[in-house]
Amino acid sequence: ITPALIGGASDQLISNFIANYVNVELNWEMAAALSFILLVFTLALFGIFARILGLDRLKLV
């Protein structure tokens, strides 16, 4: 529900496409590929921000 509210009727988020491929079109292969792309993109962004902000030196103890 949240991605639909954030994206609105005219904007489509990748999570909406994944849900559509799983629930409506029953195209599990495309849903898996989009999920993998989303995961790689998210991990890459996290790595970039961690390097820029120096989170590797951050101690949480």
Backbone bond lengths (Angstrom), bond angles and torsions (degrees), N, CA, C in turn:
res aa  C-N    CA-C-N  psi(-1)  N-CA   C-N-CA  omega(-1)  CA-C   N-CA-C  phi
1 I - - - 1.449 - - 1.529 110.01 -
2 T 1.315 117.78 -43.11 1.463 120.26 -176.94 1.528 113.32 -60.75
3 P 1.341 120.33 -46.64 1.470 118.21 177.61 1.521 113.10 -59.65
4 A 1.308 117.41 -35.00 1.465 120.30 178.07 1.521 110.79 -67.83
5 L 1.329 117.18 -36.71 1.462 120.17 178.47 1.521 111.65 -72.16
6 I 1.318 116.68 -39.87 1.462 120.14 179.91 1.520 110.39 -70.82
7 G 1.329 116.44 -44.48 1.456 120.23 -177.57 1.512 113.39 -72.92
8 G 1.298 117.51 -32.67 1.456 120.76 -178.36 1.517 111.19 78.11
9 A 1.313 115.60 -175.07 1.461 120.26 -177.04 1.525 112.16 -77.15
10 S 1.320 117.14 -32.89 1.464 119.47 -175.81 1.528 112.93 -89.98
11 D 1.322 118.44 -24.55 1.462 121.94 -179.11 1.520 109.50 -99.20
12 Q 1.322 115.77 138.23 1.454 121.00 177.92 1.520 109.03 -116.78
13 L 1.314 116.43 126.99 1.448 121.63 175.26 1.519 108.72 -94.09
14 I 1.330 116.89 158.94 1.457 119.75 -177.18 1.529 110.86 -63.74
15 S 1.327 117.27 -29.99 1.465 119.29 178.34 1.528 111.25 -66.19
16 N 1.321 117.24 -32.80 1.468 119.96 176.19 1.523 110.49 -66.44
17 F 1.338 116.59 -40.76 1.459 120.07 177.42 1.525 111.04 -63.26
18 I 1.330 117.02 -42.47 1.462 120.98 179.59 1.524 110.25 -62.36
19 A 1.323 116.73 -46.56 1.464 120.43 178.90 1.522 111.22 -62.40
20 N 1.319 117.32 -38.37 1.460 120.91 178.92 1.527 111.15 -65.67
21 Y 1.328 117.03 -43.18 1.464 120.03 179.63 1.525 111.53 -65.72
22 V 1.328 117.83 -33.08 1.465 120.58 179.95 1.523 111.44 -78.04
23 N 1.321 117.54 -49.15 1.463 121.33 -170.41 1.518 114.87 -88.04
24 V 1.319 118.18 -35.82 1.463 120.66 -173.58 1.522 111.52 -99.49
25 E 1.330 116.02 -54.56 1.458 119.79 -174.14 1.525 113.23 -86.99
26 L 1.323 117.53 -12.22 1.463 123.79 -179.21 1.522 112.01 53.80
27 N 1.315 115.91 38.56 1.460 122.70 179.09 1.528 107.85 -104.61
28 W 1.327 115.43 82.98 1.455 121.46 -175.13 1.527 111.99 -66.49
29 E 1.330 116.81 -31.98 1.463 119.56 -179.24 1.527 111.36 -64.69
30 M 1.323 116.94 -45.48 1.462 120.48 179.41 1.526 110.61 -66.42
31 A 1.328 117.25 -39.12 1.463 120.73 178.14 1.529 110.55 -63.23
32 A 1.328 116.62 -40.72 1.464 119.98 178.39 1.520 111.18 -66.20
33 A 1.327 117.14 -40.64 1.466 120.68 179.24 1.524 110.84 -64.63
34 L 1.321 117.56 -44.54 1.463 120.67 178.47 1.528 111.23 -64.83
35 S 1.328 116.78 -38.16 1.463 120.39 178.06 1.519 110.74 -63.91
36 F 1.332 116.38 -40.91 1.462 120.51 178.78 1.526 110.91 -65.10
37 I 1.323 117.02 -42.67 1.468 121.10 177.85 1.527 110.33 -61.65
38 L 1.330 116.86 -42.69 1.462 120.96 178.04 1.525 110.94 -62.34
39 L 1.328 117.25 -42.05 1.461 121.46 179.01 1.524 111.20 -63.59
40 V 1.329 117.48 -46.74 1.468 121.19 -179.58 1.524 110.61 -62.93
41 F 1.326 117.09 -43.76 1.460 121.35 179.50 1.529 110.83 -62.40
42 T 1.327 117.21 -42.77 1.465 121.40 179.71 1.525 111.23 -65.15
43 L 1.324 117.06 -44.30 1.463 120.09 178.77 1.525 111.68 -65.35
44 A 1.330 117.42 -37.54 1.463 120.73 177.80 1.526 110.64 -64.55
45 L 1.321 117.11 -44.56 1.465 119.96 177.84 1.523 111.48 -62.73
46 F 1.322 116.52 -41.82 1.464 119.74 178.22 1.524 110.43 -61.80
47 G 1.322 117.18 -43.01 1.460 120.82 178.90 1.516 112.42 -63.08
48 I 1.325 116.74 -41.26 1.465 120.76 178.94 1.526 110.72 -64.01
49 F 1.317 116.80 -47.24 1.462 119.79 -179.67 1.522 111.86 -67.23
50 A 1.324 117.20 -36.18 1.460 119.85 177.83 1.520 110.50 -64.59
51 R 1.318 116.93 -38.02 1.463 120.03 179.22 1.532 111.05 -70.43
52 I 1.319 116.30 -41.24 1.468 120.37 -179.25 1.529 110.92 -66.64
53 L 1.327 116.53 -45.06 1.462 120.58 -175.89 1.523 113.34 -86.24
54 G 1.317 117.85 -7.04 1.447 120.97 179.21 1.512 113.25 70.63
55 L 1.308 117.64 39.70 1.461 120.69 -178.23 1.524 112.46 -73.26
56 D 1.324 117.78 -12.21 1.457 119.33 178.29 1.531 111.52 -70.01
57 R 1.318 117.57 -21.98 1.466 121.97 178.31 1.523 112.81 -94.12
58 L 1.300 117.74 -1.98 1.460 122.31 -177.19 1.524 110.20 -76.66
59 K 1.327 116.63 130.81 1.461 121.42 177.92 1.518 108.45 -110.44
60 L 1.313 116.04 127.61 1.460 121.28 -176.19 1.525 112.72 -98.31
61 V 1.315 118.74 9.25 1.460 121.36 -177.21 1.490 111.45 -88.61
